[in-house]
Amino acid sequence: MKKSIVPVALIGSLLLWLSLSHFYLSNLPEQGNYKSFVQDVGADIVLVTVSTCFFCNQARDFLLKNQVEFVELILDSDPVALSIFEQYFEKGFLPLLVSENQLVIGFNKQKMAVLLEI
């Protein structure tokens, strides 16, 4: 009887897809403790952006359209904002929408709406 051997690369690819699919396919924000970050910024809702990012602009417009009070940290034009950001987060995808216990990475209207309860 022949044994079927599944290549390790295939298994690795499947595991990677499964882990990333939760991140990208879930309509729920990431859960965590971001209370110190939002307190340091001085706001309940913080939007982290860079000025040249199309999706950052879309996120800002979404918040403004829904009349959400927020503070925006524009990392490429404010060294203080960049310093605060680097104390809490590693470099990664933008925009970030942060509350005391939730985080949305990237521009995702559904996740943002859940976080903002709108």
N, C-alpha and C positions, 0 to 999 in steps of 0.2 A: 504494500500500500504506500503510495507516494504522499509525502507530507507537503502541504502547501506552505510556503514561506512568504510572509508579507514583508516587503522591504521596510526597513526601519524609517527611511525617508517618508514613505507613505503614512506610516503611523504618526511620525512627527508632524507632518503637514496637517493631518486630521486633528491632532491635539491643538495645534496652533489655531486652526480655523475655529474649533469649538470655543477656545478661550476668547478669541477676538469677536466671534459672532455675538456673544453676550454683550460685549462693550458696544458694538455698532448697531445691533438689532434691538436692544432693549429700549423701551421708551421711558425708562425711569432714570433719574439722575444717580450719579455715584454717591453712595453714603459715606460719611466720614466726619471727623471732627475738625472743622475749619473756624471754630469760634475765635481763637486767638488772631487769626488772619483778619477776619472782618472787624474785630475790635481794633486792631492796629490801624486799619484803614479808616475806621470811624463810620461804618455804614452797615446796614443789614444785608444789602445786596451789593456785590462788587462785580464789575465787568472788567476783565483784564484783556487788553487789546494791543495791537500795534497799528500805527496810522495807515500803513499800506495794505492792510489785510481786508480783502473783499468781504469775507465771512464775518469779520469783526464789525464792519460797517452794517452788515445785515442784522447782526445781533443787537447793536445799538439802536437801529431803527425799530426793531421788534419791541424793545423795552420802551422806547419813547412812544410808539404807537399805542401801547397798552398802559401808558401813564404810570410806569413803574419808577419809583424813586430808587436811584442807584448812584454809586460812585464809580467812575471809570478810571482805571489805571492804564495810561498809554505808555507802554514800556519804552518805546523808541524816542520819546520826546520828554520824558521826565525821569531823571536819574534817581530821585527819591522813590518813585513808584517801582522802578526796576529793583532797587535795593530791598524794598519791602517784599516784593514778589519772590526774589531769590532766597529770602530767609525761609520761605514756606514751601516753595515748589521747585522742582527741577525744570529745566527747559523742556518744552513739549508743545503740544498743539494749542492753538489759540483760535477763537476766543475761549476764555474761561468765564463761566458765570458761577459765582460762589455765594453761598449763604452759610449760616453757622454749621449746618450739618449735611449740606448737599453741594455737589459740584457737577456742572455740565461742561464737558469738554467738546469744543467745536460748536458750530451753529446748528442746533436741533430744536425746532419750534416745539415739538411735543415734549421733550425733556424740560425745556425752559418753562413751558406752561405748567408742568407738574411742580417744578421747584417753586414757581411764583404763585401757585394755586390760582391760576386764572383760566 
